Amino acid sequence: MGRLKRKGDAGAAANYLTRNAAIKKLQISLAQFRRLCILKGIYPREPRNKKKVAKGSTAPKTFYFRKDIQFLLHEPILHKFREIRAHQLKINRAVGKREWAVVKVLDENRPEYRLDHIIKERYPSFALAVRDLDDALSMLAMFATLPAHSRVIKPSVIKNCARLVTEFQHYVMITGRLKKVFVSIKGIYYQADIGGSDVTWIVPHAFTQDTPRDVDFRIMATFLDLYENLVGFINYKLYMDLNLVYPPKMVDEEQSSGLAGLVVEPLEKSRSFLDSITAQEPLDKLETVGKKSRKELQKRLKQVTESISQTVSNTDNDETDLMDDVVNDEDDEDDDETAIPTAIVTPKDISETVPSIKDAPKISANSSRKLFQSCVFFLNREVPRSSLEFVIKSFGGSVGWPETSGSGSAVTVDDSTITHHIIDRPMSDADRKKNGINATREFVQPQWVYDCVNAGKLIKTKGYHLGETLPPHLSPFGGGKEGYVPPEASAFAVSSGVDAEEEASDEIDNEDVDGGEDEAGDEDEDEMKGPLDNDEDEEMYQAEIQAEAAGLSFTEYMEQKSLEKDTQKTSQQKGVSGKKRKVSTIEAEAAEEKELAKMMMSKKERRLYNQIEFGRNKKAAEAQKLKERRIAAEQQKKANKMSEETSGAAQSEAKKAASGTRKLRSAQLSKPGLSSGIAGKTKA
């Protein structure tokens, strides 16, 4: 007879542990257990059969994998937690005995732990660390906006968060990695390309923040501790790859210089480093060192300097022309604010110096990074300086601001080289004359800068001047072809050189099942057109001429045109849906093949396919509903405008009639015979 098994010793019940059992096994408190799980990345698990795992109990419990808890038993931080607890007991004992000198010494010598090994465990490669950078940057930016006198977070932590975010934005700025910007109610969204992967984070608006009481800041502080170390590691790696000193020095930190206060310095070369060592500590003055150690040090220094001089001389003799070109390029780049020092690496092959087809995306990206290179901006004090400075400098522009906004400005307000003045409040002529502002610069609102970045080129300033109604600020993180695309997006895409009619036709054809063969052929021809064809420029030019003839702006004309197309297509769809159309043989064969493919699917695959189709149809229905609502709203707007015009015309006619009667009466009264007759009548 075999050995009897007790309930819960094998199977699913043996693979899980409750939270209370895990705390007892680790011998720590609940708060320390939560902190340890957050730092190590261990989360609760949901077993398939809770009743079996809980040994027949149906009470709500939190379960963890037994292997995860066993893994935590060997964590070095666990021992530090116990040391911190023992140290706190010592402090409490000293406070009870009123030994304040001992309390002060113990408080200064609190045990601390480091999270370097946890960062290396959770992120073994740099690419994995960059993937989790979104949440880290967003949380650091959120805590950086908290007031310094906050009770829940230490001022040093808030200052460190602001420093880490500024260092990362400075790296994005000097390398030109910024791709998209979107200003929303929550904050400002940024997207940058770091190591081939897109990193999107949000920075809150610069308003005074209050710490809510219903938020557990102890858990948030644990995540913040982890993310501080993660962003510190990533910033170090990014700066080291550029051969720059990390952390960068901050100049005028008290004067809120921001990104302009960070000074980028290249790493010292090995020769200059050795020269500095010998200059600081000459070998003659090393009297405390023994003779043997002194001779060994001299030998090592001699060998290193000889090897460095030999390598430098070889590279100078072999690649003199290449070095001259690189030096000239560096001299040209020193004039630009975005120029950064980089390590000089001699090419091993001719293919490394001549650009190929593979380098085409890099060349186009570099051209977009110099979007504002020919522009000089000045920011008024009411606009968000930190955001605009980051965006403008990331695309090669030069920017200045008043002295009251901080130090580090590149230009003054009366500089004649300023091309764009970013303003959000009206400025009188007296203030312009007082500040020496010339009339050649463009006065635009901040949205123009963000729209230029998302469009990838300098767009027209019409509609962005002070007092004008701004166009809609559309998100560059759109849902693609499946969701609703507003008419402003299509007009903006056409103005930025993108064929938006192709996307709209693709959406309608995906939604419309009754499309014919001729329409599909036309779409194929449209899809073959590239973004650089001359036909698009001619169409855009013709549209601009038609807009001027109609007395409308380009965006308003494109909106009106797209709305007319939508109304025509919806009316066509309604007319086609009421009639029964003959199905062609090609469509019948395609439908039959689709049904056969469904029959060959497994039950799981068919269920997944049906879910995908359901989601697509739901999105299409929602998009169609929004289009119909937009058309109805525009029609109502036109009707209101027509009624206002008619009422205005009626009022103007009534005014003209009233003024005409007044003039007639005054003319009659001015006649002498008529006035004497009226006077005689009044006497009688």
Secondary structure, 3 states (H helix, E strand, C coil): CCCCCCCCCCCHHHHEEEHHHHHHHHCCCHHHHHHHHHHHCCCCECCCCHHHHCCCCCCCCCEEEHHHHHHHCCCHHHHHHHHHHHHHHHHHHHHHCCCHHHHHHHHHCCCCCCCHHHHHHHCCCHHHHHHCHHHHHHHHHHHHCCCCCCCCCCHHHHHHHHHHHHHHHHHHHHHCCEEEEEECCCEEEEEEEECCEEEEEEEECCCCCCCCCCCCHHHHHHHHHHHHHHHHHHHHHHHHHCCECCCCEECCHHHCCHHHHEECCECCCHHHHHHHHHHHCCHHHCCCCCHHHHHHHHHHHHHHHHHHHHHHHHHHHHCHHHHHHHHHHHHHHHCCCCCCCCCCCCCCCHHHCCCCHHHHHHHHHHHHHCCCCCCEEEECCCCCHHHHHHHHHHCCCEEECCHHHCCCCCCCCCCCCCCEEECCCCCCHHHHHHHCCCCCCEEECCHHHHHHHHHCCCCCCCCCECCCCCCCCCCCCCCCCCCCCCHHHHHHHHHCCCCHHHHHHHHHHHHCCCCCHHHHHHHHHHHHCCCCCHHHHHHHHHHHHHHHHHCCCHHHHHHHHHHHHHHHHHHHHHHHHHCCCCCCHHHHHHHHHHHHHHHHCCHHHHHHHHHHHHHHHHHHHHHHHHHHHHHHHHHHHHHHHHHHHHHHHHHHHHHHHHHHHHHHHHHHHHCHHHHHHHHHHHHC
